[in-house]
Structures are given as structure tokens and as C-alpha cells.
């Protein structure tokens, strides 16, 4: 692994939840379980993102926005 390769806390097909609602006042995503479907590159600050999917939606989230 190159020292510049991002380190991912979560893996493909892992089940995760949003750490908090991305939409204050709307509880639509709070308790939904998502599956990691894509590992995305790190941003300029080194934080990686993920593409996550549930039965009803697909989102791009940053690592700090989800938990196992």
C-alpha cells in the first residue's frame, strides 16, 4: 500500500447507519440501515467518502457521517 492511499474504516457490503440526520427536522434517514456500495477517494483534507444504499435511497456520505 502506498503511503498516500486512503485508509477506509468501513468495507464494501458493510451495513452502516447515519451518525445523525443530514436533514434537521426530517427523520427520514435517521434509523435506516445502509450498505456500503462504493469506496470513494479522499478529499483534500484526507477524509474518505462512501456511496451507501438502502432499499429506498442512495447517498454519498463522508466517513464521519456514518457508524457501524
C-alpha positions as CSV (number, residue, x, y, z in Angstrom):
1,X,0.0,0.0,0.0
2,X,1.3,3.5,-0.9
3,X,1.6,5.9,2.0
4,X,-0.8,8.2,0.1
5,X,-3.5,5.5,-0.3
6,X,-6.6,6.4,1.9
7,X,-7.5,4.2,4.8
8,X,-11.1,3.1,5.0
9,X,-12.9,2.4,8.3
10,X,-15.8,0.7,6.5
11,X,-15.7,-2.0,3.9
12,X,-17.8,-2.8,0.8
13,X,-21.1,-4.5,1.7
14,X,-20.8,-3.5,5.3
15,X,-24.0,-2.3,7.0
16,X,-23.9,1.2,8.4
17,X,-26.2,3.8,9.8
18,X,-26.1,7.6,9.5
19,X,-24.5,9.0,12.6
20,X,-27.1,11.8,12.7
21,X,-29.8,13.2,10.4
22,X,-28.4,15.0,7.5
23,X,-31.7,16.9,7.2
24,X,-32.6,18.6,10.5
25,X,-36.3,18.4,11.2
26,X,-36.7,15.3,8.9
27,X,-36.3,11.9,10.4
28,X,-36.4,10.1,7.1
29,X,-32.8,8.7,7.2
30,X,-32.1,8.5,11.0
31,X,-32.9,4.8,11.6
32,X,-32.3,3.5,8.1
33,X,-29.6,0.9,7.6
34,X,-27.5,1.4,4.6
35,X,-25.0,-0.9,2.8
36,X,-21.6,0.5,1.6
37,X,-21.6,0.1,-2.2
38,X,-18.6,2.1,-3.2
39,X,-15.4,3.4,-1.6
40,X,-14.7,6.9,-2.8
41,X,-11.4,8.8,-2.8
42,X,-10.2,11.0,0.0
43,X,-10.8,14.7,-0.3
44,X,-8.2,17.5,0.1
45,X,-8.3,17.0,3.9
46,X,-7.7,13.3,3.7
47,X,-11.3,12.2,4.6
48,X,-12.7,9.4,2.6
49,X,-16.3,9.2,1.4
50,X,-18.6,6.3,0.7
51,X,-21.6,5.6,-1.6
52,X,-24.3,3.9,0.6
53,X,-27.6,2.5,-0.4
54,X,-30.8,1.4,1.3
55,X,-33.9,-0.1,-0.1
56,X,-35.3,3.4,-0.9
57,X,-32.3,5.7,-1.4
58,X,-28.6,6.0,-2.3
59,X,-26.3,8.7,-0.8
60,X,-22.8,9.9,-0.9
61,X,-21.6,10.3,2.7
62,X,-18.3,11.3,4.4
63,X,-16.7,8.9,6.8
64,X,-17.6,11.0,9.9
65,X,-21.3,10.9,8.9
66,X,-21.7,7.1,9.4
67,X,-21.2,4.5,12.0
68,X,-21.3,0.7,12.1
